[in-house]
Amino acid sequence: MNCILIDDEAAARAIVSQLCSKVPELNVMEEFDNAIEAIKFLNQYKVDLVFLDIHMPGFTGIDFIQTLKNPPKIVMTTSDTDFAIASYEYEAIVDYLVKPITHERFQKCIQKVKNTSVGTSSASAATNEQETALGEDLYINIDRRLIKLKFAEILLIEAKGDYINIKTESKDYLVHTTLKKIMEKLPEDKFLQIHRSYVINFNKIVDIEDNSVLIEKSVIPISRSNRPELMRRLNLL
């Protein structure tokens, strides 16, 4: 997968370049400190993926996207989370990485890029996938509205057919997606699947008894296959 990096900060480009070097499928063709030169490059060479900074002097990342008639897949990179929801208006954008970018988050991004076909609008992609993770937040899509949930607020997630129910400290959210997809967006150091139908925030465990855990007032079953990992996480083995 041929890619280019666009960021006016050399240090930021170096970090993304290093992360790309650890993914065999990625081939960094060129790096640019401004979007104008990148556009000239795209007019000559086939590029599959662009890592694009939003805030650049003179010609921003959004200006860059609006200029291209048939842009490749784009991953936005920025330290400003305020652009997260706005970025879904552009169909080429498949993910949004908040600086500083971690290796784990970058790997999830690349997997998402592989699974995404440009041509479906990003708003539709967000509707289909229903969630994306940014830093310490999870954005879920309900009735085409992106709602921000903090990981620390989530108590548990329950599978309900073609939906999942995300139970937080204040209310519940019914989202059209699967446990498998939502797990890809959750930090592994906070969440764990303990049953085929349940994912819990194990920092919210009140009590453990036999084959169940108490999360707030909810009693959640622990499957035999998932129990050893839960015990390991809690340092009870």
Secondary structure, 3 states (H helix, E strand, C coil): CEEEEECCCHHHHHHHHHHHHCCCCCEEEEEECCHHHHHHHHCCCCCCEEEEECCCCCCCHHHHHHHCCCCCEEEEEECCHHHHHHHCCCCCEEEEEECCCCHHHHHHHHHHHHHCCCCCCHHHHHHHHCEEEECCEEEEEECCEEEEEEHHHEEEEEEECCEEEEEECCCEEEECCCHHHHHCCCCCCCEEEEECCEEEEHHHEEEEECCEEEECCEEEECCCCCHHHHHHHCCCC
